[in-house]
Amino acid sequence: GSTSPPTHLARTAGVSAAGACLPRPSRRRLLALPALSNVKLLTSGRTQGGASGMAMPQDAIDMLTRLKYAGPLSAWTCSWAAMFVVCRMIFFRKYSADFSNRVVSIVHAVAAIYYSAVTFTRGWSGMFDNIGGANTEPQTLCMALSLSYFIYDLIYCAVVGEIESVFHHMFTIGGLASGVLNGRSGAELVACLFLMEVSNPSLHLRTLLIEMGLKNTTLSSLNNLVFALVFLLCRLVIGPPLVYKTLVCPDNEYIVKAGGFGILAVSIMWGWKIIMMFVKEAKKLTGCRAGAGGTHLKTQ
């Protein structure tokens, strides 16, 4: 697709998903949310005030806790749209709407790359850890932030008629939403998000340079080479093993498996075109004659 939110919107995490893991004074604050202010957390057969009562199931507690992202998710989605409007109406008025949308996408890509990378506690090998396991709070926060962006961009792509991007975003939204609401599969979903987004700054910059009249420049050729190399490495070398682990994991929801497979299928479809683009740009930089034209890519 093509848009991204301000990096300042992403926040570090801190609230545990299970109230029983917190010190007793913190249990009241766990559900201190506007929509849940009247919900009583019952644990060990006792209410907060000490009177006896029926214990709330742990699954219900976990779901109520995760609903805390509903408010920020709506605000972040509106923030992406507001950023697009500001870019379109103020900063980049002489360019197309697609130009402004791609500026937003670059902001989101940078934020997603950073916040997904910090969840890899053991470095790059950490993206293969805990497949199908329970989310950490940073993973859930990272997924919720990107989910808000893809909701915004899905609406944009539907309005302008970019059908291929609409289907791509539906797979992505399904996987991220499942991870946020079910509290599982955060490791592979965040790893997939990282592999998707790491090539997107150069992808969107490619189109921006074309619209700015800088297509046939050394800068454009270098950017195209960086995009092709990163895309092929992340999507077609690192991505398939991650998708395989996701598909064979018995703990993963079907929507997570379908999302991973769908993203891999899109990557393979674009792979050949990107290889051809890489060869063309390499010939340009080495002074050889390259074919005319260019492939207009809009993938995530």
N, C-alpha and C positions, 0 to 999 in steps of 0.2 A: 503494500500500500504506500503510505507516504506521509507520515507526520510525526511529530514528537513533542512532548511537553517540556516545560522548564525544569531544569535539573533541580531547582530549589524545592520542587514539590515532593521529591522523594524524601522519605524520612527514615531514620533508623528505628529499629523495633525495640520493644521492651516489655510487653504485657504477656504473661504466660497464658496459654490456652486453657489450662485447668486451674480452677480456683483453689483446689485442694493443695496445690503445690506452693501456694503463697503463704506468707505469715498471716496469722489471724487478723491483724488490723487491716491487711490489704484486701481481704475478701470483699468487703463492702464496695471498694473502689473498682473492682473488676468489672462490675456491671453498671458502673455509674455513667451510663450513656443516656442521651436525651430520650431515645425511643424505648429504653429499657429501665428507666428510673424506678419503676414500681415493681420490678421483678425481684423476688426474694430468693437468695441463694441458700438452698437447704442442703446441709451436709451432715452426714453421720446421724441422721434422724433428728437433727436439731435445727431450729431457725436461727437467724442471726441474734435474736434477742435471748436465745437460750431455751425457749419453749420447745416442747417436743413436736415433731411434725414429720410428714412423709418426705424422704430424700428425693431430690430431683435427679433423674438419670444423668449420668455423665455425658452421654451423647447430646442431650438437650443443653447442658451447660456449655459444651464445646460449640454447638451451633449458635447459641446466643452470643457467645464471646466473639465469634467470627463475624457476626452481623455489625460489629463496630466499623467495618470497612464500607458499609453501605453509604454512609454520609460522605466520607472522603472520596469514595469512588465517583459519586455524582459531582462533587466539587471539582475533582481533577478532570473529569470529562468536559465540564463546562470551561475549565481553564484552557484545555487544548483548543476548543472552539474559539475562545476569546483571543488566544494567541494568534490563531489564523486570521481573525478579523483585523487585529492590530497590524499584522504584517501586510495584509491585503489592502487595507485602507490608508495606512500611514507610511510604512517603511518601503514597501515594494509595489507601489501603485502602478508603475509603468510596466510591470511584468504581469504574467498571467496568474490566474488563481492557483494553477498547479505549482508555480514557483513558490508562492507563499505556503502552500500545503507541504511542500518538500522541506522548507525551512523548519516547519514544526516537526517534521519527521526526523530531521537531523538532531534537533534538541532531544526528542524522545530516545533516539538511538544512543546518544552519548549517556543519557541518564540510565537507560536500561543496561548498557554495557558495564557501567561502573557498579550499579547496585546488584547486578547478577554476579559479577566477578567477586565481590566481597563476600558472597555466600559460600564460595569454594574454600572451605576451611583448610584443605590440604593442597592448595595450589590448583593447577589445571586438572590434575587427576581427581580432584574433589568433585568434579561434575558427574562422575560415575558412582559416587557414594550414595548409599541409602536409597536406591531405586525402589519406588513404591512405598517408601516409608513415610512417617509423619513429617509434616512441615516444621521447619524452624520459623520463628517469627520474622526474621529478615527475608526468608523466601516468600512468605505470604505477602509481606508488604511490597516486595519487588513485583510479584505477580499482579497484585491489585493495581499498582501504579500503571503497569503496561496494559492491563485490561482496560483501564479508563481510556488510554490512548487509542487502542484498537476499536473500541466502541465509537469514539469520535471519527476515526478514519473510515470505519465501515459506513457510517452515515454519509461522509463526504464522497466516498467512492460510489455509493449507490446513487447519489444525486447526480454525479457527473457521468454515470454510466460505465464505470470501470468494473465490468462484471467479473473478470478474472480475479481482481483484487478483492471483490466482495466474497467470493468463495474461499479465497485464501484466508481472509479475516474471520470467516465463520469457523473454520477449523481452529484458528488460533484462539478466538474468544471462547469456544467450547472447552478447550483444554485448560486455559487459564482460569475460567470460571469454576470448573470442576475442582481444580487444585485449591482455590480460595475457599469454596464452600465445604468441600469434603475434608479439608485439612490434611490431604495426603498427596503424594507424587510431586512435591515441591522440588525435589532434587533434579529430576529429569526435565520438568517443565521450565525451571529457571535455566538449566543448561541449554535446553533447546532455544530459549529466548536469547541467550547470549550468542549462540551460533547463528541465529537468524539476524541479529542486530549488528554484529560486529562488522559486517561488510556494507551496512546501509549508509553510513555517512558518505563514503566514496560513491555509492550508487546514486544518491540524491544530488551530490555535488556534480556528478557527471551531467545530469540534466540541467542544473543551474548554469553550468559553464556554457552549455550549448545555447541556452536562451540569452545569455549575456554576450553572445557572439564570440566566444573563446573556444569553439569546438576544435579548430585546427591549430592548436597550440601545444607546445611541449608539456605545459601543465596539465592539459586535458588528457594527453596520451599517458602521462605518468599516473594520473588519477585512475584512468581506465585499467591500467596494468595492476595497480594496487587492488582495485575492486575485484578483478578477475581472479587474482591469486588468492585473496582472502576468501572469496565466495567458494571457489573450488575446494580449498583446503577445509573450510569449516563445514560446508554443506555436503560434500561428496567424499571426504576422507574421515573426518571426526564424526559427522552426523550419523551415517549408517550404523556404526556399532551402538551408538546411544539409542537410536530408534529400535534396534534389535533387542537390546536389554529392556526397553520399555514394553515391547510387544510380548515378550515371553514372561514378563513379571506377572504372577497370578494376582497380585494385590492391586494392580492398576485398573481403573475404570475403563470401560470400552471407549468412552469419549476421549480419554487421554491417549489411548492407543490409536484411535482413528485420527486424532489431531497430529500425532507424530508421523504416522504413515502419510497423511495428506501433505504435510510440509515437505517430507522427503520426496514425494512424487512431483511436487511443484519444482523442487530444486533440481531433480533429474531432468525435467522438461526444459528448464532454462540452461542446464549445464552445457549442452552442445552449442547453443548460441553464444554463450560466454566464452567458450573455448575458441570459437571463431573470432570473436572480438579481441581476445588476447593475442592471437596470431597476427591479426591486422595491426594492432597498436604496436606490437613488437617490431613488425616490419617498418612502420613509420619511424620509430626511434632509431632503427639501424640504417635508415636511408633508403630502404627498398620501396618499390611501388606497391601501394595498397589499394584494394578495391574501393570504389566510391560507396557512399551511403553509410548508414549506421543503424544499429538496432536500438529502438527506444524501449528501455527496460523500466518496468515499474513493478518490482517484486519486493517481498519483505523477507 
